[in-house]
Amino acid sequence: MKWLQGTYTQRFNRRHGVYGHLFQGRYEASVIDGEEAGYFLAASTYIHLNPVRAGLIRETEPLQQYHWSSFPFYLLPVKKRPG
């Protein structure tokens, strides 16, 4: 991740004539504990609402219309979901 972020940042800055950090903070991976009751639901809700919090879609716009989310697949019956 360090190499990818560094290389991409250098190329982006060169192309756009800017300088400095492109990504703020370190990459962080957290373990989602599926054993704890309600934790998976809370983590999933947090992840799927990020586009709204980031202002990528309006609060009045249906979350299903955000193309980069897996949320619409959770609305399908279990048998119709991708593997």
Biotite code that builds the C-alpha atoms (Angstrom):
import biotite.structure as struc

atoms = struc.array([
    struc.Atom([0.000, 0.000, 0.000], chain_id="A", res_id=1, res_name="MET", atom_name="CA", element="C"),
    struc.Atom([2.857, 2.370, 0.785], chain_id="A", res_id=2, res_name="LYS", atom_name="CA", element="C"),
    struc.Atom([4.373, 1.917, -2.692], chain_id="A", res_id=3, res_name="TRP", atom_name="CA", element="C"),
    struc.Atom([0.984, 2.258, -4.415], chain_id="A", res_id=4, res_name="LEU", atom_name="CA", element="C"),
    struc.Atom([0.045, 5.436, -2.559], chain_id="A", res_id=5, res_name="GLN", atom_name="CA", element="C"),
    struc.Atom([3.483, 6.985, -3.044], chain_id="A", res_id=6, res_name="GLY", atom_name="CA", element="C"),
    struc.Atom([3.679, 6.229, -6.771], chain_id="A", res_id=7, res_name="THR", atom_name="CA", element="C"),
    struc.Atom([0.103, 7.314, -7.464], chain_id="A", res_id=8, res_name="TYR", atom_name="CA", element="C"),
    struc.Atom([0.562, 10.527, -5.471], chain_id="A", res_id=9, res_name="THR", atom_name="CA", element="C"),
    struc.Atom([3.734, 11.447, -7.379], chain_id="A", res_id=10, res_name="GLN", atom_name="CA", element="C"),
    struc.Atom([2.103, 10.863, -10.747], chain_id="A", res_id=11, res_name="ARG", atom_name="CA", element="C"),
    struc.Atom([-1.092, 12.689, -9.765], chain_id="A", res_id=12, res_name="PHE", atom_name="CA", element="C"),
    struc.Atom([0.855, 15.693, -8.445], chain_id="A", res_id=13, res_name="ASN", atom_name="CA", element="C"),
    struc.Atom([3.027, 15.839, -11.573], chain_id="A", res_id=14, res_name="ARG", atom_name="CA", element="C"),
    struc.Atom([0.012, 15.608, -13.896], chain_id="A", res_id=15, res_name="ARG", atom_name="CA", element="C"),
    struc.Atom([-1.999, 18.275, -12.057], chain_id="A", res_id=16, res_name="HIS", atom_name="CA", element="C"),
    struc.Atom([0.874, 20.575, -11.097], chain_id="A", res_id=17, res_name="GLY", atom_name="CA", element="C"),
    struc.Atom([0.296, 20.283, -7.357], chain_id="A", res_id=18, res_name="VAL", atom_name="CA", element="C"),
    struc.Atom([2.419, 19.019, -4.464], chain_id="A", res_id=19, res_name="TYR", atom_name="CA", element="C"),
    struc.Atom([1.971, 17.488, -1.059], chain_id="A", res_id=20, res_name="GLY", atom_name="CA", element="C"),
    struc.Atom([0.030, 14.593, 0.404], chain_id="A", res_id=21, res_name="HIS", atom_name="CA", element="C"),
    struc.Atom([-2.827, 13.185, -1.623], chain_id="A", res_id=22, res_name="LEU", atom_name="CA", element="C"),
    struc.Atom([-4.050, 10.679, 0.954], chain_id="A", res_id=23, res_name="PHE", atom_name="CA", element="C"),
    struc.Atom([-4.282, 11.700, 4.590], chain_id="A", res_id=24, res_name="GLN", atom_name="CA", element="C"),
    struc.Atom([-3.397, 9.271, 7.338], chain_id="A", res_id=25, res_name="GLY", atom_name="CA", element="C"),
    struc.Atom([-2.250, 5.686, 7.218], chain_id="A", res_id=26, res_name="ARG", atom_name="CA", element="C"),
    struc.Atom([-4.034, 2.793, 5.590], chain_id="A", res_id=27, res_name="TYR", atom_name="CA", element="C"),
    struc.Atom([-5.731, 0.819, 8.326], chain_id="A", res_id=28, res_name="GLU", atom_name="CA", element="C"),
    struc.Atom([-7.400, -2.574, 8.255], chain_id="A", res_id=29, res_name="ALA", atom_name="CA", element="C"),
    struc.Atom([-9.661, -3.552, 11.125], chain_id="A", res_id=30, res_name="SER", atom_name="CA", element="C"),
    struc.Atom([-10.937, -7.013, 11.949], chain_id="A", res_id=31, res_name="VAL", atom_name="CA", element="C"),
    struc.Atom([-14.719, -7.277, 12.044], chain_id="A", res_id=32, res_name="ILE", atom_name="CA", element="C"),
    struc.Atom([-15.668, -9.644, 14.847], chain_id="A", res_id=33, res_name="ASP", atom_name="CA", element="C"),
    struc.Atom([-18.646, -11.632, 13.619], chain_id="A", res_id=34, res_name="GLY", atom_name="CA", element="C"),
    struc.Atom([-19.095, -13.301, 17.004], chain_id="A", res_id=35, res_name="GLU", atom_name="CA", element="C"),
    struc.Atom([-20.213, -10.179, 18.851], chain_id="A", res_id=36, res_name="GLU", atom_name="CA", element="C"),
    struc.Atom([-23.962, -9.595, 18.554], chain_id="A", res_id=37, res_name="ALA", atom_name="CA", element="C"),
    struc.Atom([-24.840, -6.605, 16.380], chain_id="A", res_id=38, res_name="GLY", atom_name="CA", element="C"),
    struc.Atom([-21.245, -5.686, 15.520], chain_id="A", res_id=39, res_name="TYR", atom_name="CA", element="C"),
    struc.Atom([-21.420, -6.874, 11.910], chain_id="A", res_id=40, res_name="PHE", atom_name="CA", element="C"),
    struc.Atom([-24.649, -4.922, 11.377], chain_id="A", res_id=41, res_name="LEU", atom_name="CA", element="C"),
    struc.Atom([-23.105, -1.760, 12.858], chain_id="A", res_id=42, res_name="ALA", atom_name="CA", element="C"),
    struc.Atom([-19.956, -2.111, 10.705], chain_id="A", res_id=43, res_name="ALA", atom_name="CA", element="C"),
    struc.Atom([-21.995, -2.791, 7.551], chain_id="A", res_id=44, res_name="SER", atom_name="CA", element="C"),
    struc.Atom([-24.243, 0.214, 8.199], chain_id="A", res_id=45, res_name="THR", atom_name="CA", element="C"),
    struc.Atom([-21.202, 2.437, 8.763], chain_id="A", res_id=46, res_name="TYR", atom_name="CA", element="C"),
    struc.Atom([-19.577, 1.289, 5.513], chain_id="A", res_id=47, res_name="ILE", atom_name="CA", element="C"),
    struc.Atom([-22.707, 1.640, 3.388], chain_id="A", res_id=48, res_name="HIS", atom_name="CA", element="C"),
    struc.Atom([-23.519, 5.128, 4.698], chain_id="A", res_id=49, res_name="LEU", atom_name="CA", element="C"),
    struc.Atom([-20.028, 6.503, 3.945], chain_id="A", res_id=50, res_name="ASN", atom_name="CA", element="C"),
    struc.Atom([-21.070, 7.880, 0.491], chain_id="A", res_id=51, res_name="PRO", atom_name="CA", element="C"),
    struc.Atom([-23.800, 9.942, 2.197], chain_id="A", res_id=52, res_name="VAL", atom_name="CA", element="C"),
    struc.Atom([-21.428, 11.234, 4.902], chain_id="A", res_id=53, res_name="ARG", atom_name="CA", element="C"),
    struc.Atom([-18.798, 12.117, 2.288], chain_id="A", res_id=54, res_name="ALA", atom_name="CA", element="C"),
    struc.Atom([-21.368, 14.077, 0.252], chain_id="A", res_id=55, res_name="GLY", atom_name="CA", element="C"),
    struc.Atom([-21.093, 11.801, -2.782], chain_id="A", res_id=56, res_name="LEU", atom_name="CA", element="C"),
    struc.Atom([-24.863, 11.414, -2.820], chain_id="A", res_id=57, res_name="ILE", atom_name="CA", element="C"),
    struc.Atom([-27.594, 13.520, -1.257], chain_id="A", res_id=58, res_name="ARG", atom_name="CA", element="C"),
    struc.Atom([-29.414, 12.276, 1.832], chain_id="A", res_id=59, res_name="GLU", atom_name="CA", element="C"),
    struc.Atom([-32.664, 12.292, -0.125], chain_id="A", res_id=60, res_name="THR", atom_name="CA", element="C"),
    struc.Atom([-31.194, 10.164, -2.933], chain_id="A", res_id=61, res_name="GLU", atom_name="CA", element="C"),
    struc.Atom([-31.743, 6.394, -2.594], chain_id="A", res_id=62, res_name="PRO", atom_name="CA", element="C"),
    struc.Atom([-28.565, 4.599, -1.542], chain_id="A", res_id=63, res_name="LEU", atom_name="CA", element="C"),
    struc.Atom([-29.357, 1.842, -4.072], chain_id="A", res_id=64, res_name="GLN", atom_name="CA", element="C"),
    struc.Atom([-28.529, 4.285, -6.904], chain_id="A", res_id=65, res_name="GLN", atom_name="CA", element="C"),
    struc.Atom([-24.906, 4.736, -5.789], chain_id="A", res_id=66, res_name="TYR", atom_name="CA", element="C"),
    struc.Atom([-23.027, 2.662, -8.376], chain_id="A", res_id=67, res_name="HIS", atom_name="CA", element="C"),
    struc.Atom([-19.960, 1.905, -6.257], chain_id="A", res_id=68, res_name="TRP", atom_name="CA", element="C"),
    struc.Atom([-21.800, 0.270, -3.369], chain_id="A", res_id=69, res_name="SER", atom_name="CA", element="C"),
    struc.Atom([-22.648, -3.379, -2.723], chain_id="A", res_id=70, res_name="SER", atom_name="CA", element="C"),
    struc.Atom([-25.733, -2.275, -0.769], chain_id="A", res_id=71, res_name="PHE", atom_name="CA", element="C"),
    struc.Atom([-28.245, -3.173, -3.550], chain_id="A", res_id=72, res_name="PRO", atom_name="CA", element="C"),
    struc.Atom([-27.070, -6.808, -3.406], chain_id="A", res_id=73, res_name="PHE", atom_name="CA", element="C"),
    struc.Atom([-28.028, -7.010, 0.268], chain_id="A", res_id=74, res_name="TYR", atom_name="CA", element="C"),
    struc.Atom([-31.601, -6.130, -0.727], chain_id="A", res_id=75, res_name="LEU", atom_name="CA", element="C"),
    struc.Atom([-31.854, -9.155, -3.043], chain_id="A", res_id=76, res_name="LEU", atom_name="CA", element="C"),
    struc.Atom([-33.067, -12.548, -1.816], chain_id="A", res_id=77, res_name="PRO", atom_name="CA", element="C"),
    struc.Atom([-30.149, -14.702, -0.631], chain_id="A", res_id=78, res_name="VAL", atom_name="CA", element="C"),
    struc.Atom([-30.410, -17.076, -3.622], chain_id="A", res_id=79, res_name="LYS", atom_name="CA", element="C"),
    struc.Atom([-30.060, -14.210, -6.122], chain_id="A", res_id=80, res_name="LYS", atom_name="CA", element="C"),
    struc.Atom([-26.964, -12.631, -4.529], chain_id="A", res_id=81, res_name="ARG", atom_name="CA", element="C"),
    struc.Atom([-23.583, -13.101, -6.197], chain_id="A", res_id=82, res_name="PRO", atom_name="CA", element="C"),
    struc.Atom([-21.279, -15.684, -4.611], chain_id="A", res_id=83, res_name="GLY", atom_name="CA", element="C"),
])
